[in-house]
């Protein structure tokens, strides 16, 4: 729900995952999140890392889907199948998974050139229907697939607006997505004045926020909203900037104003209010806006995860469980295992058999990841299976990937349950 969330700032490694997702370096984000998941995290951090890994997985899935379709069109079905397999391996979102499966099964008409008639040999004998392409057009053609990939997750109306931009804007936008902030900012400054509309100022504001210049980011995003008050992407970005500047009251005022003037955005505004109050750790105030957001149809997975945490903080465990059960699962999320729900069960000593089954399933897929062995041991102790729990602790200590933090957790768990033989090497 936001690219500058303070939920990501408590540990540098969590922030690194978030930055990689923001910059759409999905492979890096997926790897970093996997590494971080082996550590002991706070509740909100564990949920954040799991969500970010799911986002990165979906990003990788979309990249492979685009590549698979391209190979299909070129008649390279074997290569297309490889990319479809990768897409299904990484995907977490249920709807995206269905899209991938449908694309794989869809018949493809392969376009071939007509060999009859004149062959292009010079500028005066090109076949009918062909056209010479200048360097500018050639550049845009080459950038087309990258732009299409980035815009996959954009709303249709906005996607069209981005596709119709001039070359300077597209180059600046792509540089920004590649993480080259300095070059991107220079390119944005070269965009003609008459092309600097709400989309332009939104992108500049988002870029300046990533570069750490919050006052300039705030000014640019306010300019975007002055030109187009209905641009909710700019509202969400500005809320994040205001929170990072410790201007929570200004963020609340902005959201409340939009609730009065933008009827269609009311559910999203309630979701933003949940975010603001959660950052202030006012869990009761945050909970008041969860149901209006959900009833209005706002079901963004990041919001669902945050809403579940809010409900858990308020002791409303049934509501938290119901929300976590809504989160999508898929291949990239380790089969159909909902790990956030399993972690919730373990924290609250609920449905431990189901939690154990979930941890056991992912432990089989990632046998070298010590986090899942630890979770299995904790679940065993919670179920009063002390012998099994102690055996898992001994197994855990032989894992070379066990870091210092996890070693301390294992020591404490062993001491708590009377297993004095489990000592870190």
Protein Blocks (a to p, Z undefined) as FASTA:
>chain_A
ZZkbfklmmpmklmmmmmmmmnopaklmmmmmmmmmmpccdfklmmmmmmmmmmmmmmmm
mmmmmmmmmmmmnopamlmmmmmmmmmmmpmblklmmmmmmmmmpccddddddfehjddf
bfklccehiacddfklmmmmmmmmmmmmmmmmpcfklmmmmmmpcfklmmmmmmmmnopa
mlmmmmmmmpcfklmcfklmmmmmmmmmmnopaklmmmmmmmmmmmmmmlmklmmmmmmm
mmmnopmklmmmmmmmmmmmmmmlmmmmmmmmmmmmmmnopaklmmmmmmmmmmnopacf
klmmmmmmmmmmnopaklmmmmmmmpccdfknopjadfklmmmmmmnopakllmmmmmmm
mmmmmmmlmklmmmmmmmmmmnopaklmmmmmmmmmmpmklcfklmmmmmmmmmmnopak
bccZZ
